Structure formats: structure tokens, C-alpha cells
Amino acid sequence: MTTPYYIKIAPAAQRQIRLLLPKQQKNIIKLIEALAINPRPPGVRKIEGVIGLYCEDLQFVRLIYKVEEQEVLLLLVKEN
């Protein structure tokens, strides 16, 4: 069994999440909870040139986050 990752959300990402519609916020929260269990799920893209930086796309937004040891830092939530 894997140990869950600690999730930290950067202040800019928090502000961006608050600007989304409630349904979109709910979907983002579900994805963040899933990343706490597996921060490198199938389909996630690794961003080249930076160690541990990943990109996950939903229908309406892109999440950019960094994985370090047992921590996931959500850096950016950008509308597509």
C-alpha cells in the first residue's frame, strides 16, 4: 500500500480555483484528491526540462504540479 502524498496548493492556484464554476471546482477537488494517492496517473504528461513537473488536462482546465518525495505542489490552474 502506498502512502498518500501531502497536497499543497500555491496561492495563485487557490485564486484560480475560486474563479471557476462550482461544478468545475468539484471536479478539480476530485482530481487533487486522486493525485494525493497517485500523482503520476496514466495519461499525465511530464513537462520536459524540469524534474518532477507534470501537466494534467481536464475538459476545461489544465493543472500544472510538481511532485517531490511525498508532496505534490499544485502550481497553476489554467483555463483551456
Secondary structure as the mmCIF struct_conf table of DSSP 4:
data_model
#
loop_
_struct_conf.conf_type_id
_struct_conf.id
_struct_conf.beg_label_comp_id
_struct_conf.beg_label_asym_id
_struct_conf.beg_label_seq_id
_struct_conf.end_label_comp_id
_struct_conf.end_label_asym_id
_struct_conf.end_label_seq_id
HELX_LH_PP_P HELX_LH_PP_P1 THR A 2 TYR A 5
STRN STRN1 TYR A 6 ILE A 9
HELX_RH_AL_P HELX_RH_AL_P1 PRO A 11 ARG A 18
TURN_TY1_P TURN_TY1_P1 LEU A 19 LEU A 19
BEND BEND1 LEU A 20 LEU A 20
HELX_RH_AL_P HELX_RH_AL_P2 PRO A 22 ILE A 37
BEND BEND2 PRO A 39 ARG A 40
TURN_TY1_P TURN_TY1_P2 PRO A 42 GLY A 43
HELX_LH_PP_P HELX_LH_PP_P2 VAL A 44 VAL A 44
STRN STRN2 ARG A 45 LYS A 46
HELX_LH_PP_P HELX_LH_PP_P3 ILE A 47 ILE A 47
TURN_TY1_P TURN_TY1_P3 GLU A 48 GLY A 49
BEND BEND3 VAL A 50 VAL A 50
TURN_TY1_P TURN_TY1_P4 ILE A 51 GLY A 52
STRN STRN3 LEU A 53 ASP A 57
BEND BEND4 GLN A 59 PHE A 60
STRN STRN4 VAL A 61 GLU A 68
TURN_TY1_P TURN_TY1_P5 GLU A 69 GLN A 70
STRN STRN5 GLU A 71 GLU A 79
#
